[in-house]
Amino acid sequence: MTGLADALPADHEAAILVGRVWRRDAGGPSPALFRDGTVFDLSALAPTTSLLFEIDDLPARLREGSFDALGGLDEIGPPGADADLTLLAPCDLQAVKACGVTFAASLIERVIEERAGGDPAKADAIRSRLAAHVGASLEGVRPGSGAAARLKQALTAEGLWSQYLEVGIGPDAEIFTKAQPMSAVGWGAPVGVHPASSWSNPEPEIALAANSKGRAVGASLGNDVNLRDFEGRSALLLGKAKDNNASCAVGPFVRLFDDDFAMADVEQAVVRLEIEGRDGFSLAAESRMSEISRPPAALLAQTINENHQYPDGLMLFLGTMFAPVEDRGEKGRGFTHREGDRVVVSSPRLGALVNVVTTSDRAPPWTFGAGALMKNLAARGLLGNS
């Protein structure tokens, strides 16, 4: 594992980077500002990042404020390290939501999973029959448009319609709960794949950080660990396919929106994925946000609105065009994770999120939830801060 300094954005000197660190001396977490190679404690400003993101003039407050230094970046270890400071996921009490099938490339793979019934051995034959016909039809179609409605009629008549096509090009996006508040893991932590799965993959994504008003305040990187066989057997198994111990990684930081970094930069970002296995397997791919079918702001507006509020804010994964089909092992069975895979999700202006794959029963159990956080903050006299 390389150091946290190697995970910084390329232009980190111009970036406002916030996150969370576990303080061994306090027995709990603190919101933190990462600036000029130093980690600053923000708990006097707000005890959680959820509350921190409610501050209207947050970028200015962080630029102008004076905060207690906790140490240098080189003093921060990954979770489990024998260090006074360890890095956590940058979100705490926020809901963790995710959008599915927001790219045409991954949309086709979801349809293939469905028709294969979660069996990777059947996927290749279905892919060759389906991808060319349906994929060509999807080019340039705006979700919810008249053209999308006409395409639905045509594909239905041909027996090719799918629940995934409905959320891919229909008026309503797929938005689901990826993880519980406080359960996401961060940079350097193991990520967990359910031990019963034989067809799994990472999903490298950008995640928006939004406050309770529905305003996006910044962006981070995420790995939406996915079980293709579970979801392929039944879409009703989505919860089991997506939400397991250590199956959601976010980080390493939230980069706040300011004059140097805005939603327009998210919309043009390139998210890179690298996988290195202990068996010598390697894979590299990119997901281009410019190819997303729904604007990030529109996805956020479908998530938080007059019909659904998030009083502690939310993290919103925006989806990925990455859907690996390369064989790993037996021909025709495609890609799946193996124990020890090193996964790097990176983007030049957001840094690098690094995790190693294990199974969800072997990953450190999630024990520090919202109740434990409240007890810790109360003991530290921080619950009056906001």
Secondary structure, DSSP 8 states (H G I E B T S, - for coil): ---GGGGS-TTGGG--EEEEEEETTTTEEEEEEEETTEEEE-TTT-SSHHHHTT-TTHHHHHHH---EEEEEGGGEE-TTSSSSEEEE-S-SSSEEEEEES-SHHHHHHHHHHHHHTT-GGGHHHHHHHHHHHHHHHHTT--TTSHHHHHHHHHHHHTT---HHHHHHHSSS-EEEEEE-TT--B-TTSEEEE-TT-SSEE--EEEEEEE-TTS-EEEEEEEEE-EEHHHHHH-GGGHHHHH-STT-EEEEEEEEE-BTTB-HHHHHT-EEEEEEE-TTS-EEEEEEEGGG-SS-HHHHHHHHSBTTB--TT-EEEE---S-------SSTTS-----TT-EEEEEETTTEEEEEEEEETTTS------HHHHHHHHHHTT-TT--
